[in-house]
Amino acid sequence: MIQVEQALSIISENSTRMPIQKIPVQKALGYILAETVYSPINMPPFRQSAMDGYAFIRSERHQYDVVGISQAGDHSDIKLKENEAVRIFTGAFVPDNADTVVMQEHVLANKNSILITIMPEQFLNVRAKGEQIKKEEIVFEANTLITPAAIGFLACLGITEVAVYKKPKVAILVTGNELVKPGKKLPKGKIYESNSIMLQAALETIGIKKIKAFKVKDNLKATKKALKNIIPKYDIILISGGISVGDYDFVKEALLKNDVEEHFYKINQRPGKPMFFGSKNETLVFALPGNPASSLTNFYIYVYPAIKNRMGFSEMHLPKLIRKLNTAVTNTTGKTLFLKALYDETHVTILDGQSSAMLNTFAIANCLLIIPQDVEEYKEDQLVTLLPID
C-alpha cells in the first residue's frame, strides 16, 4: 500500500502524451495544441475603419467635400486631397493617405459635404495594419487549450487546420452480478448500475467523447476474456468493482493474466483504498472501487490528471484552494481522507453522509476536502486544502 503522493507521482510518470494529429479548426474545440501556431498574415491585413463615419486627412479645417464611399469588402484607390473625405463603414478599407476617421455622430452631413462638429484626435478610429497580430508572430503557444474564441481567431487568420494531441478512447468495464440496468425492473437482491453512467458523465466534462461501456459477469474467465478484447482497442480502461479481496473479486488476477504491468495496488486513503493502476504498451488501466463515492473520488484524484496529461494539458491536476474550516475535524485513521464538502469565498463545510456507498452527498458537494494521513486534527477556523469539483 502506498501514499497518495506516491500514487500521483507514479501516474504522472506513466501517463504519456497521446499521438499528434492534424484536424480542421472547426472541429478542434477542447483539444490541446501540439505545436506553436504562427500567423500567416497581418490582422487586420489593411488599415480598417473602427467606426461608421468619414475618413479624411486631419487638419485645422472642419468642412470637407465627400468624394466617395468605402464599404466593408471594397478596395478603393482614392487619393484624398486635404479638403476631401470618404464616407466609410466599420471594417472598411481606409484610403492610403487618410489618417483619421470621424464618427458619423460628430458630423453634420449633406449630399456632397460634411461639417465636423467634434474634431477627433489624429489617427483616431483607424485600425493599423497588423494591429491585432503581425505576420509570423505567435498566435498560440503549444499546449494551449482551444476555446471557441481561439477557433474564431484561427479562422480569421485563414488557418484551416491545426496539430493537436489526440483525445484518448476510453472503455468502462463494469463488474458485478448484482447490477441491473436503470429502467428495468429491480429484483430482490439487485441494485441499479450507476457507475458507468457516472464515469461517462465525468469523462465528458473534460472533453472525452469516445467512450464505450461493457458489462462482465463476476468470474475470472469472463473478466479475463473481456479485458483481452478491450485493452488493445482503447487508450484508457476504467474498471468498476471487483478489485477488492472478496471471493468474487477477479479483476486484479485477470489483469495480470493479460500481462498488464502493475504499478501499484491499494492507496492509504479513505474512501477508495482498493485501486489498481497498471499499463500495457500505451494503454493505462485503472481498476476503481465498486462503491460509487469511492469510484468518483478516485476518478477526480487519479484518473482526471492522467487523462489531462495524455491530452496535453500543461496543468493536469485539479486546482488547490485554501479555506477556513467551519468545524473541527479529527483523523485517527492514519489515512489521507477525502471528504465531500461545500466551500464559499472564505470557509468550507464538511457534509454529512461520507460513506463510500453514498452519492447523495457527493451530488451537492462542490469540493473534496483533504485531510493528510499525518494530521490527526484540524481545529475550527484552521486553514485547510480542498479540491474544487464544481
Disulfide bonds with the S-S distance in Angstrom:
none
